[in-house]
């Protein structure tokens, strides 16, 4: 009798998919938003690199006064555009998670990640002496908001 139950349980276990086989399929079924966001980020990066290779980003570079020993070129480099776009895509994910109840999950870390990506992209354009304080302020505000939501 005990051997029959043991054999039945072993058979059920072997019929189930392995954990690796299940994990990829179940992750897509459970959270397609996250998968779509990462796919969009890769597509965005590819489009930006293609535009840079074709010279389209050169239009957005500003060359300043020609002083001896000083090169002044301000503009959006490919990596800056990629980080800004990726941050925007991640912020769209936050918006989807807030508006669509089926995909709701905590967004604090995702929101901060999106702001962080945009900050990296704007760092070379605006300057890190302005970006880091703003990033710290955003982190502090997210901690306050998270604490106030827990009380409710």
Secondary structure, DSSP 8 states (H G I E B T S, - for coil): -HHHHHHHHHHHHHHS--HHHHHHHHHHHH-HHHHHHHHHHHHHHHHHHHHHHTTGGGGGEEE---BTTB--EEE--HHHHHHHHHHHHHHHHHHHHHH-GGG----HHHHHHHHHHHHHHHHHHH-HHHHHHHHHHHHHHHHHHHHHHHH-
